[in-house]
Amino acid sequence: MIFKSTTNIDIPVKGVYQALINEANENATFIDGITGEKLTIDKLRSDTKKLAAGLIDKAEFNRGDVLAIFSPNQVDYPTVLFGTIAAGGIVTFVDSKYTVDEVIYQLKDSGAKYIVVFPSLLSKAIEAADAVNIPRSNIFLFGMKKLMKLNPIHSSNLKENYSSGTTGKNKGVETTHSNIVTNLAQIGCNNDDVNSSTIFIGVLPLHHIYSIITLIHLTFLKGASVVLMPNFEFDLPTFCKTIQDYKVNVIHFVPSIAMSLVKDPISRKYDLSSLRSCISSAAPLSKELSDSFAKRKELGYNQEGELCVRGPNVMKGYLNNKEATDAYIDNEGWFHTGDIAKGHQVSPTELESILNSHQSIDDAAVIGVYAEQEATECPAAYISLKQNVLESDQLKQEIKRYVEKRVSPYKRLSGGILFIDKIPKSSSGKILKKVLRNRIKKEHPYYRKQF
């Protein structure tokens, strides 16, 4: 069954620079959560034109060239993003936590010719650039600005965000001006509660398209303010203090941050009463965890099936990867999410939430392992214990019994429990299940006997 949105909106025909920079709400402000430095829309307009002029006239930047931003969250991020767009270029966002090899892969796959890098990441950028033959003269540090006039131009492709690599190598997602302008119209009609008095906190990394949309684009549209936090390592006290000091209204976070706010007593030392909206993304948020944060109404239809979406804001496809594009986007333009709507299955998130409520467990991840006797997958748990808690078979049995008391028989951890020092996660807080699936093949009794 096909469901359409209840709101019909007109999609304007314009470029992103015009839609966001030229027509931005004058109250839009970006704030560095550590230094307090502010970037107003007037300064952003001026700086983007100066940067674009410098790229074109000093760095021989051409229309359609790809520029990589390699940086944590900071107030100059939007300047480089829109300065590149104004110069007619394409932006690819590189995760600030990437290894050199991962940076090399993205630079090569995206076809990047220029890099703008945060100072502490310069050595990685140089090594990666050398490996893909990007001249060192095309590497720029944040803070370098060129002064000249510019008439903004636009390219067909706008951004190349890279997927998280859940199913394999990270894929470049080709995002067009039309995609973004459509999405701007979409979010513009559904966020009436966001205005010039709204203050966001930007803790999610800006190299993700979700963060770009919610923390930058929405700010331009509504004239809100964003307090940007560096995302090298999440620090709960700093996060809470920033919310308190700036009286933040809206947070976009991941379940691991929600868990910290619920479980860590240090969060109770700060006044977080200014918050009115908390939005979780990147990984599933369990009902138990969301209920600990706020009451939530369950929604859904009665039919079971795969959730597919279609619209002008859906990506064009995966860059240089027709096979992956065809696997997810069918010939009618439907993007197949792989998620089951109204399905009945074992939810790893549900089990992870139960495990994380155990007094000895610091963090947990649940994956499926094949059970030969049942010819199906059964849930297995990787568990990271709290400090000073010792691993033991006795503790494994205790944890198993703890889960069994709280779930139906088919949800029990019949696949086993394995201890791990730390649950692997991406920079956005998403559990790297692929890493755990590869690891369990070396550790689990069923897989060991196959080799």
N, C-alpha and C positions, 0 to 999 in steps of 0.2 A: 504494500500500500504506500502511496506517495502522499506526504504531508507538506503543505506549503506554508510559508510564513503568513501570519495574519495581516501584516503591514505591507502595503505596496509603496515602494519608494522610487523616486526618479534618480537615475544614475547619471551624474554630470559627466560631460566629456571634457576632461582637463587633466593636466599632469599633476603629479604629487606635490611638486614644489609650489605650484599655484594654489593647490587645495589646502596645503598645510602651512606654508611659510607666508605667502602673500595674503591669505585670508584667515590667518590664525587669530584667535581671541587675544586681545592685547594684554590680558592679565596673566597669560601663561608664564610660569617661572620654574626654572630648574635650580635646585639647591644642593650643594655638596654637603652630605650629612656629617662629614668629618671636619671640614675646614669652614663651612658656612658660606663659601663662595656662591654667588647667585648669577644665573644666566637668564636675562629677560628676553622677551621676544624681539625687542628692538636690537639688542646686542647680537642676538642669534642671526637676525636678518643681515646685519652688517658683516658679521664674521663669516657667514656662509659664502657671501659674495666675494669677500677678500680671499678666502681659501680657494674657491673655484677659480678665481682669476690667477692665483698663484700656480695652481695645478696646470692650467691651460698654457699660461705664458712663460712660466719658469720651469715646469717639469714636463712640457710637451705632452700633456694628457690629451687624449683624443676621445671623441664621442664613442661610447660603447666599451671603453677600457674598464677593466675590473680593478677596484681598489679594496684591499683587505683591511678591516679594522681589527686590531689585535690588542684588546684592552679590557680591563675590568670596568665596572660602572663608574662614571665620573661625568662632570658637567659639560665637558667638551665633546662628549660622544655625539650628541645631536648635531653639533657644528660640522664634524667630519662627515657624518651621514648625509646631511642635506647639502653641504658644500660639494660633495661628489656628485649628487643628483643634479645640482645646478650646473655642474660642468658637463653634464650629459653622460655621466658614467654609471657604472653598476657597482653596488656595494656587496661584499661578502663578509660576514661576521665570523670571526675566529674566536673560539672559546679561550678565555684567558688562562685556563688550567691545562690546556693541551700540551702534550709533549712535543718535542721537535719533529718527530716522525708524523704525528697527527697534523701538525701545522703544514708540513711538506705536502702531505696528501691533499689537504684542502686547497692550498695555493695552486698545486698542479691541476687538480680536478676543476677548479673554478676558472682557471686561466688568468689568475691575478697578475697584474703588472706593477702594482704599487702597494705599499704597506704603510699604514699609519699605526704606530706602536706606542704603548705605554713604556716609559723609561725602564722600569724593572724587567720588562720582557724583551729588551733590545737584543740581548745575546741570542735568545731563541730565534728571534725574527731574522737576524743576520745569518745564522746557520741554515735556517730553512730557505731563506732567499737565495743563498749561494747554491743550495742543492737543486733549485728549480730555475737557476739562471736569471733571477731578478736582480738588476744592477743595484749596488748599494746606494747609488745616488737616488734611487726610487723608494728608499726607506725614509720615512719622516717620523720624528718624535712628536707626541702631543705637545702643543704649545707653540709649534712653528706655524706662523701665519704670513701669508703674502698679501700685499696691498695693490689691487688694481680693480678697475671697473669691469663689470661683466653683465651680459645679457643672458639670463638662464636659458638653457636648452634642455631637451628631454630625450631619453632613449626609450626603446620599446620595453626591454627588460629593465627592472629597477633594482631588485635585490636578489642575492643568492644566499638565503639562509640555508644552513645545513641541518638535516634531521639528526636525531640523537643516536642513530645507528642501532636501533633495537633489533632489527632483523639482519644486520650485516654491516657493511661499510656505510659510513655516513654519506647521505645523498644530498646533492645540491638541489634545493627547491627553488625553481624559477618563479619569482613573484613579479608581476607586471604592474605598471601604473594603473591599469584598469582594475586589477585585483585590489589594490590598496584604496583607490578612490571609491570603489564599490563598498569596501569594508568600512570606510569612513562614513558613508551614507548610512550604512547599517548600524554602526555603533552610535551614530549621532542621533538616531531616532529612538534608541533604547536606553539611553543613559541620562534621563531628565534630572536625576538626583545628583548628577555631577555638575558643579558650577565653579565660579571663581573663588568660592570659599572652601572648596574641597582640597584636601592635602593628602597626596599619596606618599607612600614610602616605597622606594625602588630597590628592593633587595634581590629580586630575580635578575639573572644576568641579561644584559641588553643584547647579547648575540642571538637570543631567541626571538622569533617573530611575535610570540605572545607578549613578551615584554615591550617590544617596539610598539605594538598596537596599543596596549593598555597604559603604558607609562609615558610614551612620547606622543603618539597620534591623538589619543583621547585628551591629553593635556592641551594640545594646540586647539582642538575643537572647542573645548569647554572653558578654557582659561583657568585651569586648575594649577596647582603647584605640586612638584614632585621633589621629594628629598631622596637623592640617590646615595646608595650605600655601596662601597666597594665589595666585590663578591669573591675575593680570594679565599677567605674562610669565614663562615657564618659565626658571628659572635652574639650570643643571646643578650648579655647585659647591654652592649652597645645598641643593639636593635631596639630593645625595650626603652632605653634612655632616649633614643631618637624619637620614638613614638610619643613619649612623655613631653620632651622639650619642644617639639614642633606641633604638638597636638594633632597628630596624624589621624585622619578619618577613615582612610581605606588602605588595606594591605592586600597585595596579591602574593601568595606564598605557596609552598609545597607542603605535603603532609608531614614531612620531618620537622619543619618549623612549627607547624600546629602542635605536633607532639611535644616539642620542647616547651612551648608556651603552656601546655596543659600539665606536663609532668614535672618540669623543673621549678622548684620553689622560688628561684631567684626572680622569676617573672612577676611574682606577687609583691616585690619590693618597689615596683614602678606603677605609676598611675596611667593605666591604659584606657581610661573611661572615654577618651575622645573618639575611640574606634566605633564606627557604625556599620562597616561592611568589611568582611573578611572572605576572600575568594581564593580557593585552593585549586591548583592545576598541576600538570606534569605527571602526576601519578595518582592512582585512585585514593580517595579519602573515605575511610570506613565510616559507617553510620555511627559506630560507637565513639569514634574520635570527633566527628562533627557534632554529635549530641553533647559532648563535653564542652564544646565551644558555643554552640547555640542550637536552638530547636530548629528543625528543618522539615519542610513538607515534602513527602515523597510524591514523585510524579511518574507517569508512564502509561502506556497503552497495554491492552490485554494480549496483543499478539506477539509471539516470539519470532525473531529473525534478525538478520544482520542489519546493522545501522549503516545506511548509505546517505551521503549528502551531495547536493549539486547546487551550484550557483556561481555568479560572476566573481565572487571573492575566493573561490577555490583555486588552488595553485594551478599553474599551467602544466606542470609535470616535474619530474626529476631531471636535473641537468645531466646531459650526456648519458642517460640511462633509460633507453626506451623500454627495456624489459621490465624494469621496476615500475615505470609509468603505466605500462599496459596491464601490469598485475594489479594495480590499485584503482585505475580509472578506466571504466568500461567504455564501449563505443557509443553509449548514450550520454556520456559525460558524468556518470555517477562515481563519486569517490567512495570506495569500499573501506570502511574503517576497521573491519575485522572484529568489531564489538557486537555482542549479542544484546538486542533490546528485549527486555522482559524474559531473559533466559534463566534456566534453572541449572546452575553449575556450582562447582566449588570455587569460592572466591578467595584468592590468596590474600586480598586486603582484609577480609573478615578474620581470617586466621592470624594474620600479622598483628591485627589490633588486639586480639585476645592474648597472643604471646607477649606483646609489649606491655600488657597490664600485669604480667607476672613480676613479682618483687625482685627476682634475680636477673631479669633480662633487660639489657640496655636497648637492643634493637633486634629486629628479626625480618627475615625474608622467606617467603614460601614459593616453591616451584613444584612442578609435577615431575615425578619419576615413574618410569614404566615398571609395572608389577606383572611379572610373567604369569603368576598363578591366576590373576584376574583379567589378564589381557587388556589392561587399561592403565591410565596414569593415576597415581595416588599422590597426595600432598606430602612433601618433605620440607623440613624447615632448617634453614641456616640461622644460627642464634649467636649473637654477640652478648656476652655476659657483662654485668656491671663490675666495676672495679672491686677487687678483693673477693669475688665469687669464683670458686674453683670448679673446673670442669670435672664431671664424674658421670658414670653410668647411672648412679642413683639419682642424680639431678635430672638426667634425661627422662627417666621413668616418672619422676615427679611432675615434670613439665607435660609429659604425655597425658598423665591422669588429669592434670589441670585443664587441658584442652578438651579431653573427653567429656568432662562434666558440663561443658558449655556448648557442645555442637552435636549435630546428628551423626550417626555412625559413619556415613560416607565421607564426612568432613574430617575425621580423625587423622592424625599424622601417621598413617600406616606406611608412608614412604620413609619414615625415620627422622631423626634429629641429628644434625651435624653442627659442631661448634666452629666458630670463625672469629678472628680477632676483631674485624670490622666489616660491616655490610658494605659492599662496593656500590657507590652511587655516582651519578653524573653531577655536573656542576649545578644543574637545575633541581637536584634532589631526587631524581628518578632512580629507583633501584635498578642496577644493571643485571637483569635476570640472565642475559646472554652469558655474562662472565660466570655466574653461578651454575648455569647449565653445563658449561664447559668444565668447570671445576668438579662438579658432582660425578662426572663420568670417570674421574680418576679416584674418587673417594668412596662412592657408594658400592656396596657389595654386589648388587645386580650387575652394574656396568663392569666392575673389575673382572667378573668371571667370564665376560664376553671376549676378553682380550688375552 
